[in-house]
């Protein structure tokens, strides 16, 4: 609904700017014949009436001048013209554009209040012969409504854009004149054109608008469309000069009424009439809609710049800090501290993980950590035989714990309570470790200030397009970000697929909680607030099974997004804390709010404006801007893939990811925000698994099990 609304606003803005009308071409104004236009029109005056059975035209009385102004109102030049008319106490007739009226309704209201006349000059200034009849009708109607909404009156005067004198009408103009008459309009052209749009000086404008002899004349001027300072100067000299010659100034309706009276036509008068309440209301709604669209578009422009600056700034920050992080880790003298050889307990919470539990447990149990690895599989009430499969491996260092279903946090806390060792690794039941992963993951605990370590999560099933997109996302969006977060001491999440904790740190923050659906983010924030270092160990890799369908992906990311927002809300008050808790929270929550919520939510504005630009603005500039943003994404991807020692070949899907996958993530985040704002609750959503290939996820072989003779220990609760 939001995207439809924003699209509708952009549509209104495009319509109000004439983006749907054909480009003007000079040859459109040149006709080859005048066979269909009646002689009464071609040889008549500048006021044409086709409402009667017989077309009629009217000239102004002698010594009468009408000043008509096209293309306004303009906030700068219409008041300047109005000041000259007031100075010399003469009226004018303003043929206004609807898209200008809705943007300056107070100016049109002032014109009407001061006795000046209004006429319709269409809504977007199209060449009327190039658009169908229904669109011409809409051009007139929308302008009429805008006038009614601004002034409470309606007019029966109409001037076609690009029209000139009555003797210039050609055959293609005749249907326009007939339609105008059917709609109740008098079509007004001119006798004399100042050609002020040429801007060749006031003298020429004055000379071109002096009637021959003492004949009357409708003169054409402009109060919009560029610099009209010469027009204002010419009027200030022209009006008193014509008065000295005995001319009077009136409006089009005033001149027509004089002409009718001189011709002895009684009971016929021309002029504005009061608009109906419905017309006034619809006109006000039109004014509000266009002004709202204009305001929104300006806001979009500001947002576009802001999003662009934030995106580029974040990218530069990523480059600088991630590269610095990589250089620091690759120094020969880098070490966390003494080698960590203490034994490790690995906790595997499992609920209906039969597809992947065997490969996962086997990869963990056969790790090469010198201190030994204890694997605790906590079966959380599975109904698919997960516990039996894990126990059936008969691995000596594996214990299987069975408990009623209580959720992932409950399963993890059970595993923590039963773990024998002080270094604890937590692993999802669908994840496969490389042989050296546990050993590498716990090395940062050589630094006594480190309380938790995030490992490097890799997508193990990369064959499908959706999986490839996630592979790119994991390398760029997760692992590159973690380098940044570690450097800034604001790591928000230890991934559930591979994370290590010091028992002391977990006890310090009260273990895992079920306050949120993102227990990993919740506990990581708690650790950061408590002053523990949370770091990233890129060499400790784990291979996880990514969702392979849009539906499954949506469920997973919906839970992640919503859970992260829950964690942010839970820790929100800590930004006011003093000391390490406040410093961590202000950095962490600021980054998550700006780059995890606000920037992704507002980023679709870039896409909407890109589409708008391709359709209605300069296509070349828009395409170049989009290519530049895509190039920035490619550059970021190349840096991330190089740092992660990944092959670049998969990046051929990156453009498609930007067009499809990114928009899907926007929608997921948007739904999460709506759920959070409305107070909705989201339950844990189990994903369907097919299992990774135990022979080598991602092409990396898993060490074979040395023996299966021993019996796995089992504990039941």
TIZAKOL-105849 format. One line per field, with one value per residue (C-alpha): x, y, z; residue in one letter. Coordinates in steps of 0.1 Angstrom, whole numbers. Example, Ala and Ser with C-alpha at 12.3 -4.5 7.8 and 13.67 -1.06 7.14 Angstrom:
BEGIN
u: c(123|137)
v: c(-45|-11)
w: c(78|71)
res: c(A|S)
END
This chain:
BEGIN
u: c(0|29|46|13|8|43|39|6|23|50|23|5|38|46|11|13|46|33|53|25|21|41|71|63|74|73|59|28|17|19|-11|-16|-52|-81|-109|-128|-126|-157|-150|-168|-139|-110|-122|-136|-124|-103|-133|-148|-181|-189|-217|-244|-256|-237|-201|-196|-166|-163|-140|-135|-150|-127|-102|-105|-75|-75|-42|-40|-13|-5|13|9|6|43|53|79|65|27|30|53|27|-1|18|20|-18|-27|-4|-22|-56|-63|-76|-61|-72|-49|-51|-37|-22|-38|-5|5|-28|-25|10|0|-37|-33|-20|-49|-73|-57|-61|-98|-103|-88|-111|-89|-103|-92|-93|-83|-50|-50|-34|0|3|2|-1|-38|-38|-14|-36|-70|-103|-107|-73|-81|-113|-93|-68|-97|-116|-87|-78|-114|-114|-81|-96|-128|-108|-87|-113|-148|-156|-155|-147|-159|-128|-103|-71|-52|-15|6|-24|-22|-48|-81|-69|-42|-66|-61|-81|-66|-77|-114|-122|-106|-129|-159|-151|-145|-179|-196|-180|-194|-161|-154|-121|-99|-69|-53|-50|-15|13|40|63|78|91|118|131|143|136|105|105|97|70|53|56|40|10|-2|-34|-37|-58|-82|-92|-96|-73|-66|-29|-8|18|33|36|55|80|112|126|97|115|113|75|70|90|71|37|47|53|26|-5|-1|8|-24|-45|-31|-43|-78|-79|-96|-86|-110|-112|-121|-156|-159|-149|-173|-202|-195|-193|-226|-243|-231|-244|-278|-277|-297|-298|-264|-235|-202|-181|-173|-199|-199|-186|-208|-198|-188|-165|-149|-144|-129|-107|-94|-87|-68|-47|-40|-30|-5|10|14|30|54|62|67|90|111|113|123|150|164|161|178|208|208|206|233|256|250|255|288|299|292|310|341|340|338|367|389|381|377|410|427|412|425|460|461|451|476|506|531|534|496|484|454|476|489|475|442|442|415|388|356|319|299|261|238|202|180|144|134|168|170|182|214|220|243|266|266|275|301|319|319|330|360|374|412|412|440|422|394|358|326|295|262|231|200|170|142|112|118|93|113|139|166|179|181|201|226|229|232|265|280|307|325|326|289|261|224|201|163|139|104|100|107|124|159|169|157|177|208|206|201|233|252|242|253|285|316|340|343|347|313|306|270|260|228|217|220|256|288|322|355|380|400|370|366|403|405|372|384|419|407|400|437|428|411|389|372|339|325|337|317|328|326|293|293|264|269|242|250|234|202|198|183|212|238|222|225|260|268|249|267|301|293|266|276|313|325|303|316|351|337|318|348|369|343|336|299|294|256|253|271|256|237|255|289|297|319|314|333|311|320|307|274|270|276|247|223|227|203|168|136|127|132|133|169|185|219|216|201|230|256|243|242|278|289|271|288|322|333|351|331|354|353|374|373|393|368|343|310|288|251|221|204|167|161|126|112|87|114|137|109|101|138|145|112|122|157|145|117|139|166|141|129|165|170|139|148|182|170|173|209|219|215|238|272|304|310|273|263|292|285|247|250|274|256|220|229|245|216|190|206|221|199|165|162|186|171|135|143|165|135|132|163|147|114|132|153|122|107|138|140|104|100|134|168|173|210|217|194|211|246|236|222|253|275|256|259|296|300|283|306|336|324|317|352|369|347|353|390|392|372|392|361|359|345|327|294|292|276|243|249|229|199|203|201|168|151|166|172|136|125|146|130|96|106|120|89|66|88|85|48|45|66|47|13|24|21|38|57|63|93|90|107|123|123|158|171|206|241|263|285|312|320|298|310|336|355|357|348|373|359|349|378|355|319|323|317|283|270|259|223|206|168|148)
v: c(0|24|17|22|55|67|57|76|107|105|100|132|151|138|147|182|188|178|146|127|152|150|172|204|205|236|218|209|246|246|235|230|238|260|242|231|264|286|320|336|325|331|366|374|387|371|359|328|312|278|271|283|266|290|298|334|357|391|421|446|481|509|524|494|473|441|430|392|373|336|308|321|326|329|337|362|379|378|401|424|426|431|460|478|472|486|515|525|513|489|453|423|389|361|328|305|271|246|233|268|276|247|258|295|295|326|345|335|344|379|384|376|397|428|426|409|381|345|322|286|279|241|223|214|235|207|210|201|186|160|146|128|145|130|143|178|177|168|196|221|205|202|238|249|229|245|280|271|257|288|315|300|310|294|310|304|317|294|300|272|269|280|298|332|350|339|339|314|286|255|224|205|233|230|199|218|248|226|207|240|252|219|224|260|279|310|305|336|343|378|406|417|397|415|386|393|358|368|393|418|449|469|491|463|449|483|488|454|460|494|488|502|534|534|498|477|449|419|420|390|392|367|368|335|313|330|365|390|422|436|428|447|477|477|476|505|526|511|516|554|559|542|561|593|582|578|541|524|491|463|425|401|397|434|440|413|428|462|446|428|461|480|453|456|421|423|399|383|389|372|368|346|327|313|277|250|237|204|222|242|211|191|220|223|186|189|218|198|167|185|206|174|157|186|186|149|151|177|155|126|148|156|119|109|131|119|82|87|104|78|50|64|73|39|23|44|36|-1|2|20|0|-34|-31|-19|-48|-72|-57|-60|-97|-105|-91|-118|-106|-105|-127|-126|-139|-173|-202|-214|-251|-254|-280|-267|-275|-272|-268|-278|-268|-290|-291|-314|-312|-347|-335|-320|-331|-361|-340|-312|-333|-353|-322|-308|-340|-345|-310|-307|-285|-299|-294|-317|-310|-320|-319|-315|-320|-306|-321|-296|-320|-330|-353|-364|-386|-360|-372|-408|-398|-379|-407|-433|-418|-435|-408|-409|-371|-365|-363|-361|-343|-348|-322|-310|-283|-249|-228|-222|-201|-228|-254|-233|-226|-263|-270|-243|-258|-293|-282|-293|-266|-229|-222|-227|-227|-225|-240|-243|-279|-273|-260|-279|-269|-272|-294|-264|-241|-247|-244|-211|-198|-199|-184|-148|-160|-156|-120|-121|-91|-111|-124|-137|-144|-144|-168|-167|-180|-193|-204|-241|-246|-222|-238|-219|-182|-174|-192|-173|-140|-150|-161|-125|-110|-131|-122|-85|-77|-99|-107|-73|-55|-75|-62|-27|-35|-50|-20|3|-19|-21|-57|-63|-100|-132|-155|-185|-206|-201|-182|-188|-175|-174|-190|-162|-136|-156|-158|-121|-112|-140|-164|-166|-151|-156|-119|-116|-138|-128|-143|-140|-103|-98|-116|-99|-65|-75|-85|-53|-32|-53|-42|-75|-74|-91|-99|-115|-144|-147|-179|-199|-210|-227|-238|-233|-242|-211|-210|-220|-205|-170|-181|-197|-168|-144|-163|-164|-127|-116|-133|-119|-83|-84|-100|-74|-46|-63|-64|-28|-18|-39|-21|13|30|20|48|71|49|62|44|15|5|39|42|8|13|47|33|0|13|43|21|-4|23|43|15|-14|2|37|34|1|15|47|31|22|60|56|29|48|80|59|46|80|95|69|76|113|129|128|91|94|111|87|56|70|76|40|26|45|31|-4|2|11|-22|-41|-24|-33|-69|-73|-60|-82|-113|-107|-104|-136|-154|-162|-166|-136|-156|-155|-117|-119|-122|-90|-67|-90|-91|-53|-54|-83|-95|-61|-51|-83|-74|-40|-55|-79|-50|-29|-57|-61|-24|-25|-55|-38|-5|-22|-43|-76|-108|-131|-167|-188|-201|-234|-235|-266|-282|-306|-309|-300|-325|-339|-347|-311|-280|-253|-277|-281|-317|-326|-349|-384|-399|-419|-445|-452|-480|-461|-454|-418|-408|-397|-376|-372|-346)
w: c(0|8|-25|-44|-25|-32|-69|-70|-56|-82|-109|-98|-98|-133|-146|-131|-148|-182|-184|-203|-231|-264|-268|-287|-323|-343|-374|-354|-357|-395|-413|-451|-455|-442|-460|-429|-410|-418|-433|-404|-382|-406|-415|-380|-347|-320|-299|-314|-304|-318|-293|-316|-347|-368|-357|-348|-340|-324|-326|-299|-303|-315|-291|-268|-257|-238|-221|-220|-202|-209|-190|-154|-126|-118|-82|-94|-125|-120|-90|-110|-138|-113|-98|-131|-138|-104|-109|-140|-129|-158|-157|-174|-186|-174|-193|-166|-166|-142|-130|-121|-104|-80|-70|-65|-56|-34|-64|-86|-57|-56|-93|-91|-60|-77|-107|-132|-154|-156|-186|-192|-209|-203|-174|-188|-220|-245|-283|-284|-319|-307|-279|-281|-273|-239|-228|-242|-221|-190|-197|-196|-168|-144|-150|-144|-112|-101|-107|-89|-59|-57|-64|-62|-97|-131|-165|-200|-217|-233|-252|-269|-263|-294|-310|-326|-347|-361|-397|-387|-378|-400|-406|-377|-354|-364|-342|-313|-318|-321|-289|-271|-282|-271|-237|-234|-240|-260|-278|-275|-298|-303|-327|-318|-303|-283|-289|-255|-254|-279|-253|-279|-259|-247|-278|-301|-278|-277|-315|-322|-299|-313|-332|-367|-368|-339|-340|-309|-302|-279|-272|-261|-233|-209|-171|-169|-188|-178|-173|-179|-168|-203|-204|-172|-185|-218|-201|-178|-209|-232|-209|-204|-241|-252|-227|-241|-275|-262|-256|-228|-212|-204|-200|-228|-213|-209|-245|-258|-239|-254|-288|-283|-270|-300|-323|-306|-290|-258|-229|-238|-214|-209|-178|-149|-129|-94|-92|-76|-42|-58|-82|-54|-32|-61|-70|-35|-34|-67|-53|-21|-42|-64|-36|-15|-45|-50|-13|-13|-44|-27|3|-19|-34|1|10|-22|-13|23|14|-12|13|39|15|1|36|50|20|25|62|54|30|55|86|70|52|84|102|76|76|114|113|87|104|113|149|155|183|206|234|244|222|236|243|269|261|244|248|216|221|193|199|176|167|138|122|108|74|87|122|113|91|116|147|128|116|152|169|146|149|154|185|207|240|230|219|238|217|235|213|230|213|219|216|180|164|134|152|154|187|176|145|166|192|164|154|185|188|222|227|219|244|234|257|253|267|260|235|251|223|212|242|266|246|247|284|290|270|289|322|312|294|312|300|303|265|249|212|200|166|146|138|101|101|92|106|89|109|121|128|165|172|153|167|203|198|205|241|245|252|287|277|249|260|227|192|159|132|95|82|46|24|17|-9|-37|-67|-70|-78|-44|-26|-48|-37|-1|-6|-19|10|36|23|19|43|72|73|59|84|113|106|108|140|157|149|163|194|186|174|175|167|173|145|158|132|147|178|209|244|276|304|327|302|298|335|338|315|327|298|269|272|252|254|217|186|180|212|195|190|225|243|221|230|267|265|248|274|302|288|272|238|210|180|146|136|98|96|116|89|92|63|67|46|32|23|-13|-18|-16|11|33|29|38|70|80|74|88|121|120|113|139|165|159|164|196|209|200|218|248|252|241|275|278|255|285|306|317|312|289|286|273|249|234|232|215|189|184|184|162|136|136|135|107|86|96|97|84|54|41|46|27|1|-21|-27|-48|-69|-72|-83|-107|-124|-124|-139|-166|-176|-170|-165|-183|-190|-196|-163|-144|-160|-153|-116|-114|-130|-106|-76|-91|-97|-60|-51|-74|-58|-23|-34|-49|-17|5|-17|-18|19|24|-3|-23|-61|-80|-106|-87|-89|-123|-104|-85|-108|-106|-69|-68|-88|-71|-39|-24|-30|-13|18|18|19|47|68|61|73|104|111|107|130|156|154|157|186|168|180|157|167|158|123|115|80|58|54|29|44|31|13|41|16|11|15|-7|-21|12|24|60|79|81|115|130|146|155|180|212|224|226|260|264|291|294|312)
res: c(X|X|X|X|X|X|X|X|X|X|X|X|X|X|X|X|X|X|X|X|X|X|X|X|X|X|X|X|X|X|X|X|X|X|X|X|X|X|X|X|X|X|X|X|X|X|X|X|X|X|X|X|X|X|X|X|X|X|X|X|X|X|X|X|X|X|X|X|X|X|X|X|X|X|X|X|X|X|X|X|X|X|X|X|X|X|X|X|X|X|X|X|X|X|X|X|X|X|X|X|X|X|X|X|X|X|X|X|X|X|X|X|X|X|X|X|X|X|X|X|X|X|X|X|X|X|X|X|X|X|X|X|X|X|X|X|X|X|X|X|X|X|X|X|X|X|X|X|X|X|X|X|X|X|X|X|X|X|X|X|X|X|X|X|X|X|X|X|X|X|X|X|X|X|X|X|X|X|X|X|X|X|X|X|X|X|X|X|X|X|X|X|X|X|X|X|X|X|X|X|X|X|X|X|X|X|X|X|X|X|X|X|X|X|X|X|X|X|X|X|X|X|X|X|X|X|X|X|X|X|X|X|X|X|X|X|X|X|X|X|X|X|X|X|X|X|X|X|X|X|X|X|X|X|X|X|X|X|X|X|X|X|X|X|X|X|X|X|X|X|X|X|X|X|X|X|X|X|X|X|X|X|X|X|X|X|X|X|X|X|X|X|X|X|X|X|X|X|X|X|X|X|X|X|X|X|X|X|X|X|X|X|X|X|X|X|X|X|X|X|X|X|X|X|X|X|X|X|X|X|X|X|X|X|X|X|X|X|X|X|X|X|X|X|X|X|X|X|X|X|X|X|X|X|X|X|X|X|X|X|X|X|X|X|X|X|X|X|X|X|X|X|X|X|X|X|X|X|X|X|X|X|X|X|X|X|X|X|X|X|X|X|X|X|X|X|X|X|X|X|X|X|X|X|X|X|X|X|X|X|X|X|X|X|X|X|X|X|X|X|X|X|X|X|X|X|X|X|X|X|X|X|X|X|X|X|X|X|X|X|X|X|X|X|X|X|X|X|X|X|X|X|X|X|X|X|X|X|X|X|X|X|X|X|X|X|X|X|X|X|X|X|X|X|X|X|X|X|X|X|X|X|X|X|X|X|X|X|X|X|X|X|X|X|X|X|X|X|X|X|X|X|X|X|X|X|X|X|X|X|X|X|X|X|X|X|X|X|X|X|X|X|X|X|X|X|X|X|X|X|X|X|X|X|X|X|X|X|X|X|X|X|X|X|X|X|X|X|X|X|X|X|X|X|X|X|X|X|X|X|X|X|X|X|X|X|X|X|X|X|X|X|X|X|X|X|X|X|X|X|X|X|X|X|X|X|X|X|X|X|X|X|X|X|X|X|X|X|X|X|X|X|X|X|X|X|X|X|X|X|X|X|X|X|X|X|X|X|X|X|X|X|X|X|X|X|X|X|X|X|X|X|X|X|X|X|X|X|X|X|X|X|X|X|X|X|X|X|X|X|X|X|X|X|X|X|X|X|X|X|X|X|X|X|X|X|X|X|X|X|X|X|X|X|X|X|X|X|X|X|X|X|X|X|X|X|X|X|X|X|X|X|X|X|X|X|X|X|X|X|X|X|X|X|X|X|X|X|X|X|X|X|X|X|X|X|X)
END
